Amino acid sequence: MPGLFPPTESRPAQKSPNLTSTVLLVLATALSAGCDAPEMRPQPWLQYAAPEEAGFSSTDLEEARTLAEKGGSGAVMAVSHGRVLLAWGDVGRNLELHSVRKSLVSALYGIAVGQGRIDLDATLEELEIDDEPSPLTAAEKNARIRDIIAARSGIYLPSAYASSDQDAERPARGSHPPGTHWFYNNWDFNAAGVIYERLAGTSIYEAFAEQIARPLGMEDWSPREGFPVYEPSRSSHPALTFRMSARDLSRFGQLYLQEGKWNGAQIIPESWVLESTKPISETGPGRGYGFMWWTYRAGSFGPQYGDLDNYDCFAGSGTGGQLVAVIPTLEMVIVHRGDTDNNHPIGGRQVWDIVSRIVAARTGDAAENPRLVPLAPIPFATQLPAAAPPDFIKLTPDAMEEYAGDYSFGGKDLIRVFSWLGRTFMSIPGEGEAELFSLGEDAFTIRVLPGVRIAFGRDAGGKVAGAVIRMGNREIRAVKTKTENIFKSP
């Protein structure tokens, strides 16, 4: 299992500002997005009065619900023919999407391409895209936008918010020219976010709010539910994270099921929906990857997944049990959420098992005039309550400088606290690095995983002398060994 600091993601020519200006633009637009969220018009879901009205067995669905509940799922929701078949758990709670975020970004690319604002054949050289601390080579700058969003860039650099699997399996730098080899690397996806914001002239979050969330009438999402995650010693490009509820993610899946249409309006070009959800690369027998969507042909799941194996499917998937699966032939969307906020991830096989049980509960066609009722979620007895959002305290640079330095926690291993572009980070060997947010005097957390706690200790003279880091059941105690200012300059 990858480290928990921060949680990592796993698989499942225009003239532009320089790199530092781009980073500052991302920071500024992300912050402004949280202040000026556009007003949404919620469109509540309607649910079948009973599963039988939709052509499903109540008994079989109850068995699937029991499986999800025992496994600790955060929320599950299924939509059949545009109406809610089932809603289990806290379907209105925003949870970290992890890599499902990439499919959301794909949708924004489709809109921009359709509007002629993005040319998929533009190269990184033409766009003046580079990276720090590892600048791109001339060959790497030949990568096109279409290579980036298909995970075929040929750029094999470390990235923010990447899994340990990516680090271990990443090909040697320069081993494959751009466009010739598929490798699921967060560098591509993070760069895709930076490129979009540069060409669109707005933040990912504002664009998603205006172009997708508002037209779809999302009930729970707002631009405040996204924020950039940096790991500056690996890359200057942030992962632009999203948090979303199961019922809003179901809307997004339904939009793709309807080939980009919503209430008679073409939100995403139909051609983009079809192109992005077809395999550009083969990732396994019958399985592939398009423009930030996973694809599955009938027969690719295997007989252990029952009726699900009989249908083509495409999905957005993220670590910890995040999934939006679209099954066009059945006109179904199935969403699963793992509660990684409470450090309760769900494995991919278990998630697909739940999906397969839901599909297997189908008995026939829906009633011609089904009885419909307002959405009525069934809570999970095992679900953990959502923690109240913490109130972060803004500390001055001088105050933050007290924590800068190296901390020893055994052998030659060192924890490092440093600054980059006015933000303070902690790096732990084997776990990654994350930005620190103050909760009070000498107390910190990381925004992307609020359950982590960092407490700094002081000596008799009042100077910072050590730190205790708690990540779930793990505790690290470290002693400060280097006190001079090691803050990194931009």
Secondary structure, DSSP 8 states (H G I E B T S, - for coil): ---SSS--B---------HHHHHHHHHHHHHHHTTS---------EEESSGGGGTB-HHHHHHHHHHHHHHT-SEEEEEETTEEEEEEE-TTS-EE-GGGHHHHHHHHHHHHHHTTS--TT-BHHHHT---SSS---TTGGG-BHHHHHTT--------TTB-HHHHHH---TTSS-TTS-----HHHHHHHHHHHHHHHTS-HHHHHIIIIIHHHT-SS--GGGEEEEEETTTEEEEEEEEEE-HHHHHHHHHHHHTTTEETTEESS-HHHHHHHTS-SEEEETTEEE-SS-EEE-TTSS-GGGGGGGGS-EEEEEETTTEEEEEEGGGTEEEEEE-BGGGTB---HHHHHHHHHHHHHTB-S---SS--EEE---B--TT----------B---HHHHHTT-EEEE-STT-EEEEEEETTEEEEEETTTEEEE-EEEETTEEEETTEEEEEEEEEE-TTS-EEEEEEEETTEEEEEEEEE-S------
